[in-house]
Amino acid sequence: MSKSPNRKKVIITGASSGIGRELALLYGKAGHDLAITSRRKKVLEDIAKEIRSFNKGGKVILASLDVSESGDNFKVLPKLAKELGGVDLFIANAGISTNSSFGQKSFEADKKVIDTNLIGLMAGISALQSIFREQKKGQIVGISSVASFRGLPGSASYSTSKAAVSTYLEALRGEVRKFGVKVTVIHPGFIDTPINQKLETRPFLVSAEKGAKKIYNRIESGVRSATVPWFPWALIGVLMRSLPEFLWEKIGPR
């Protein structure tokens, strides 16, 4: 991957593992300035050290951040943006999941999913909105999921959070156009990350490295929305949306 002629200032949440980690490495290899966050600061320090080993001219800074603590987004993210000298690209990637069935649900676990995946994303974007408005440029990326296409039995809170993320970003796109800001929504299928590694089945699984490379390319092409990998998940998405309710309800928990 060649060095970017236009160095970007990139902030990535949830960068300690999975898609976030791989995207951080890709943007580092491309020579961009990076700010990475996660709850696990020690892991971030190791990733930052790795990026610095090949991104000699780029800046790499990090901060501990649990996006589910919504107020912390307003303390941490503007500070990182200031250290970078602005923000050209914000990737709201941090996310968690929980699997449970009716009668076995933990409200606190479900609430944590919503607080992390949805409220955390909204807080992160809100924390940086004044910077984007003043710059009159930039790109906001939200990592949703193919689970947003239909409510998955056994993953009610996760499906809900991701459907809400997609809808929120779709609405946001129309609000930020006048400020020269782009919005990209990514819907990954099964990419090999900790968020799904405890599931019994993971059809059409791709590695985190391969999945992140495809996501990177979609982000850099400036798409409004993308399903990754496109095949077969875009086609499965059509089927998910069109399947009659009486058939969909027969699908049991994963």
Secondary structure, 3 states (H helix, E strand, C coil): CCCCCCCCEEEECCCCCHHHHHHHHHHHHCCCEEEEEECCHHHHHHHHHHHHHHCCCCCEEEEECCCCCHHHHHHHHHHHHHHHCCCCEEEECCCCCCCCCCCCCCHHHHHHHHHHHHHHHHHHHHHHHHHHHHHCCEEEEEECCHHHHCCCCCCHHHHHHHHHHHHHHHHHHHHHHHHCEEEEEEEECCECCCCCCCCCCCCCCECHHHHHHHHHHHHHHCCCEEEECHHHHHHHHHHHHHCCHHHHCCCCCC
